[in-house]
Amino acid sequence: MRRLAEFIMRGRVQAIVVMVFAAVVPMMFWLSAAAASLVLLRRGLNNSLSLIIWAVLPALMWAYLDDPRPLLGVLGALGLAQVLRVTSSWSKVLLASILIGVFFAWALGAAFAQPLASLAAELNTAMPKMLSGFYEQLSAEQVLQLESLIVPVLTGLMAAVLQLLCVFSVILARYWQAVLYNPGGFAQEFQRLRLPAVIVFPLVFGMLFAPSLGIQAAVLTPLCSVPLMFTGLAIMHGLVAKYRLGSFWLIGLYVAIVLFTQLIYPLLLVLAIVDSVFDFRGLKNQKNDSDAANGER
């Protein structure tokens, strides 16, 4: 990955080649977003605008072909990269990702309204068999409420996946920036990420009780989980570094995430929630991630 970062920063043509090629290839827009974010983090928005526009142009082509996800992903990642450059705070980036995720939910809900409605209809038909024991205990009103939540939840899940890819793209860009200009800087920055309880508990409320605020508010449930998930990863990285456990534990963590997502994802959320109270790494009385260098020293 270092060689790719060096290639991107070698010159204007090289950066454009990576951004355009990755944006054209289906489902590789996150790499284009990461390349554009690297240029933005290094040069600033004004000095990089003529370059990062090349990541947007192929994404516009996909939007014209009725797939707005590459465009949303590239613009979302660039927005988060700008937040990181201005604030040098990963906690602010993660909170900003929720706002971007809400916009994603609106845009995807409008763009994929018909497919989502068709999928919801199929799920409504299948639910009596899938949830036979539970479903039979529901009243008619509760059944209607459950069915009405399917489209918002599906939309929220789509938006959350895109939100996650945007954050990942910025993380990759920041890692590249550190590798090239500040070796080891990203690890220190990411390991210090911690969300205080005043932020965590509203996120938990959004995850658990957003549907009770209204049907459309159900999109917040998956969106609020993304900052907690990345915070959980940062905690694991910090603990491994603090106790010198070796990279084997991190490799095992990411393999487990791939193989047992439904188990590991909630555990990362719980870890972030508990750390906001007990502060496993002793960061509460230290400067948080906002004092980190802007990717370099």
C-alpha positions as CSV (number, residue, x, y, z in Angstrom):
1,M,0.0,0.0,0.0
2,R,2.9,2.3,0.6
3,R,3.9,2.0,-3.1
4,L,0.4,3.0,-4.1
5,A,0.5,6.1,-1.9
6,E,4.0,7.0,-3.3
7,F,2.6,6.6,-6.8
8,I,-0.4,8.9,-6.0
9,M,1.8,11.6,-4.6
10,R,4.4,11.3,-7.2
11,G,2.7,13.7,-9.6
12,R,-0.6,15.1,-11.0
13,V,-0.9,12.5,-13.7
14,Q,-0.3,9.6,-11.4
15,A,-2.9,10.8,-8.9
16,I,-5.5,11.3,-11.6
17,V,-4.8,7.8,-13.0
18,V,-5.5,6.1,-9.7
19,M,-8.6,8.3,-8.9
20,V,-10.2,7.8,-12.3
21,F,-9.4,4.1,-12.6
22,A,-10.6,3.2,-9.1
23,A,-13.8,5.3,-9.6
24,V,-14.6,3.6,-12.9
25,V,-14.2,0.0,-11.6
26,P,-17.5,-1.1,-10.0
27,M,-17.4,-1.0,-6.2
28,M,-13.9,0.3,-6.0
29,F,-14.9,4.0,-5.5
30,W,-13.7,3.8,-1.9
31,L,-10.1,3.5,-3.2
32,S,-10.7,6.6,-5.5
33,A,-12.1,8.4,-2.4
34,A,-9.0,7.4,-0.4
35,A,-6.7,8.7,-3.1
36,A,-8.5,12.0,-3.3
37,S,-8.6,12.3,0.5
38,L,-4.9,11.8,0.6
39,V,-4.3,14.6,-1.8
40,L,-6.7,16.8,0.1
41,L,-5.1,16.0,3.5
42,R,-1.7,16.8,2.2
43,R,-2.3,19.9,0.0
44,G,-5.5,21.4,1.4
45,L,-8.8,21.9,-0.4
46,N,-7.9,24.9,-2.4
47,N,-4.6,23.4,-3.8
48,S,-6.1,20.0,-4.4
49,L,-9.4,20.9,-6.0
50,S,-8.2,20.6,-9.6
51,L,-7.1,17.1,-8.8
52,I,-9.9,15.7,-6.7
53,I,-12.4,16.7,-9.3
54,W,-11.1,13.7,-11.3
55,A,-12.5,11.4,-8.6
56,V,-15.9,13.1,-8.9
57,L,-16.2,13.0,-12.6
58,P,-16.4,9.1,-13.0
59,A,-18.7,9.0,-10.0
60,L,-21.0,11.4,-11.8
61,M,-21.1,8.9,-14.7
62,W,-22.3,6.2,-12.3
63,A,-24.9,8.6,-10.9
64,Y,-26.1,9.2,-14.5
65,L,-26.4,5.4,-14.8
66,D,-28.7,5.3,-11.7
67,D,-26.1,4.3,-9.1
68,P,-25.4,7.4,-6.9
69,R,-23.3,5.4,-4.4
70,P,-19.9,6.2,-5.9
71,L,-20.7,9.9,-6.0
72,L,-22.0,9.9,-2.5
73,G,-19.0,7.9,-1.3
74,V,-16.4,10.1,-2.9
75,L,-18.1,13.3,-1.7
76,G,-18.7,11.9,1.7
77,A,-15.1,10.9,2.2
78,L,-13.8,14.2,0.9
79,G,-16.1,16.0,3.4
80,L,-14.8,13.9,6.3
81,A,-11.2,14.4,5.1
82,Q,-11.7,18.1,5.2
83,V,-13.1,17.9,8.8
84,L,-10.0,15.9,9.8
85,R,-7.7,18.4,8.2
86,V,-9.4,21.4,9.9
87,T,-9.9,19.8,13.3
88,S,-7.3,17.0,13.5
89,S,-10.0,15.2,15.6
90,W,-11.2,11.7,14.8
91,S,-14.1,12.0,17.2
92,K,-15.4,15.0,15.2
93,V,-14.9,13.0,12.0
94,L,-17.0,10.2,13.4
95,L,-19.7,12.5,14.5
96,A,-19.7,14.2,11.1
97,S,-20.1,10.8,9.5
98,I,-23.5,10.5,11.1
99,L,-24.7,13.7,9.5
100,I,-23.3,12.5,6.2
101,G,-25.0,9.2,6.8
102,V,-28.4,10.9,7.3
103,F,-27.9,12.6,3.9
104,F,-27.0,9.3,2.4
105,A,-30.2,7.7,3.7
106,W,-32.3,10.5,2.1
107,A,-30.5,10.2,-1.2
108,L,-30.5,6.4,-1.3
109,G,-34.1,6.3,-0.2
110,A,-35.0,8.5,-3.2
111,A,-32.8,6.7,-5.7
112,F,-33.7,3.2,-4.7
113,A,-37.3,3.7,-3.6
114,Q,-38.8,1.1,-5.9
115,P,-36.2,-1.7,-5.2
116,L,-36.5,-1.1,-1.5
117,A,-40.3,-1.2,-1.6
118,S,-40.1,-4.5,-3.6
119,L,-37.6,-6.0,-1.1
120,A,-39.7,-4.8,1.8
121,A,-42.8,-6.5,0.3
122,E,-40.9,-9.8,0.0
123,L,-39.7,-9.6,3.6
124,N,-43.2,-8.8,4.8
125,T,-44.4,-12.0,3.0
126,A,-41.5,-14.1,4.5
127,M,-41.6,-12.7,8.1
128,P,-44.5,-14.9,9.3
129,K,-42.4,-18.0,8.5
130,M,-39.1,-16.5,9.6
131,L,-40.5,-15.3,13.0
132,S,-43.3,-17.8,13.4
133,G,-43.4,-17.9,17.2
134,F,-42.7,-14.2,17.8
135,Y,-44.9,-13.1,14.9
136,E,-48.0,-14.8,16.2
137,Q,-47.8,-13.0,19.5
138,L,-48.0,-9.6,17.8
139,S,-51.2,-7.6,17.6
140,A,-52.4,-6.3,14.2
141,E,-51.2,-2.8,15.1
142,Q,-47.7,-4.1,16.0
143,V,-47.5,-6.1,12.8
144,L,-48.3,-2.9,10.8
145,Q,-45.7,-1.0,12.8
146,L,-43.1,-3.7,12.2
147,E,-43.8,-3.8,8.5
148,S,-43.6,0.0,8.2
149,L,-40.1,0.0,9.7
150,I,-38.6,-2.3,7.1
151,V,-38.0,0.3,4.4
152,P,-36.4,2.9,6.8
153,V,-34.2,0.2,8.4
154,L,-33.1,-1.2,5.0
155,T,-32.3,2.4,3.9
156,G,-30.4,3.0,7.1
157,L,-28.3,-0.1,6.6
158,M,-27.4,0.9,3.0
159,A,-26.5,4.4,4.2
160,A,-24.5,2.9,7.1
161,V,-22.4,0.7,4.8
162,L,-21.7,3.8,2.7
163,Q,-20.9,5.8,5.8
164,L,-18.5,3.0,7.0
165,L,-16.7,3.0,3.6
166,C,-16.3,6.8,3.7
167,V,-14.7,6.6,7.2
168,F,-12.5,3.7,6.0
169,S,-11.4,5.7,3.0
170,V,-10.3,8.6,5.2
171,I,-8.6,6.2,7.6
172,L,-6.7,4.7,4.7
173,A,-5.8,8.2,3.4
174,R,-4.5,9.3,6.8
175,Y,-2.5,6.1,7.1
176,W,-0.9,6.8,3.7
177,Q,-0.2,10.3,4.8
178,A,1.5,9.2,7.9
179,V,3.5,6.4,6.1
180,L,4.9,9.0,3.7
181,Y,5.4,12.0,5.9
182,N,5.1,11.0,9.6
183,P,5.9,7.3,10.2
184,G,4.1,6.0,13.2
185,G,2.0,9.1,13.5
186,F,-1.3,7.5,12.4
187,A,-1.0,4.6,14.9
188,Q,-0.6,7.1,17.8
189,E,-3.4,9.2,16.5
190,F,-5.8,6.3,16.0
191,Q,-5.0,4.6,19.3
192,R,-5.9,7.8,21.2
193,L,-9.4,7.9,19.8
194,R,-11.9,7.9,22.6
195,L,-15.6,9.1,22.6
196,P,-16.6,10.5,26.0
197,A,-19.8,9.4,27.7
198,V,-21.5,12.7,26.8
199,I,-21.3,11.6,23.1
200,V,-21.6,7.9,23.5
201,F,-24.9,7.8,25.4
202,P,-26.8,9.9,22.8
203,L,-25.4,7.5,20.2
204,V,-26.7,4.5,22.2
205,F,-30.1,6.3,22.6
206,G,-30.2,6.8,18.8
207,M,-29.4,3.1,18.2
208,L,-32.0,1.8,20.7
209,F,-34.8,4.3,20.6
210,A,-34.7,6.1,17.3
211,P,-37.6,4.0,15.9
212,S,-39.8,5.1,18.7
213,L,-39.3,8.8,17.6
214,G,-40.9,8.1,14.3
215,I,-40.8,5.6,11.4
216,Q,-38.2,7.6,9.4
217,A,-36.0,8.1,12.4
218,A,-35.3,4.3,12.3
219,V,-32.5,5.1,9.8
220,L,-30.5,6.4,12.7
221,T,-30.2,3.0,14.4
222,P,-27.4,1.7,12.1
223,L,-25.9,5.1,11.5
224,C,-25.2,5.7,15.2
225,S,-23.4,2.4,15.5
226,V,-20.7,3.3,13.0
227,P,-18.8,5.7,15.2
228,L,-19.0,3.3,18.1
229,M,-17.6,0.5,15.9
230,F,-14.6,2.5,14.8
231,T,-14.0,3.6,18.4
232,G,-14.1,-0.1,19.5
233,L,-11.4,-0.9,16.9
234,A,-9.3,2.0,18.1
235,I,-9.6,0.7,21.7
236,M,-8.4,-2.7,20.6
237,H,-5.5,-1.2,18.7
238,G,-4.7,0.9,21.8
239,L,-4.8,-2.1,24.2
240,V,-2.6,-4.2,21.9
241,A,-0.1,-1.4,21.8
242,K,-0.2,-0.7,25.5
243,Y,0.3,-4.3,26.6
244,R,2.7,-5.1,23.6
245,L,0.5,-8.1,22.6
246,G,1.8,-8.2,19.0
247,S,0.1,-7.9,15.7
248,F,-1.2,-11.4,15.8
249,W,-4.1,-10.2,18.0
250,L,-5.1,-7.5,15.5
251,I,-4.9,-9.9,12.6
252,G,-7.1,-12.3,14.6
253,L,-9.5,-9.4,15.3
254,Y,-10.0,-8.5,11.6
255,V,-10.3,-12.1,10.6
256,A,-13.0,-12.6,13.2
257,I,-14.8,-9.4,12.0
258,V,-14.9,-10.9,8.5
259,L,-16.0,-14.4,9.6
260,F,-18.2,-13.5,12.6
261,T,-19.5,-10.0,11.9
262,Q,-22.8,-10.5,13.7
263,L,-20.9,-11.4,16.9
264,I,-17.8,-9.1,16.8
265,Y,-19.6,-6.0,15.7
266,P,-21.9,-5.8,18.8
267,L,-18.9,-6.6,21.0
268,L,-17.0,-3.6,19.5
269,L,-20.0,-1.4,20.3
270,V,-20.1,-2.6,23.9
271,L,-16.4,-2.1,24.2
272,A,-16.7,1.6,23.1
273,I,-19.6,2.2,25.5
274,V,-17.8,0.7,28.5
275,D,-14.5,2.5,27.7
276,S,-16.4,5.8,27.7
277,V,-17.1,5.2,31.4
278,F,-14.0,3.2,32.6
279,D,-11.3,4.6,30.2
280,F,-9.3,1.4,29.7
281,R,-6.3,3.2,28.3
282,G,-6.1,6.1,30.7
283,L,-6.8,8.7,28.1
284,K,-9.3,10.7,30.2
285,N,-6.8,13.1,31.7
286,Q,-4.7,13.4,28.5
287,K,-5.3,15.4,25.4
288,N,-7.5,13.4,23.1
289,D,-7.0,12.8,19.4
290,S,-7.4,16.6,18.7
291,D,-3.8,17.2,19.7
292,A,-2.4,14.9,17.1
293,A,-0.3,16.3,14.3
294,N,-2.0,16.9,11.0
295,G,-0.7,13.6,9.7
296,E,2.9,14.7,10.0
297,R,5.2,16.5,12.3
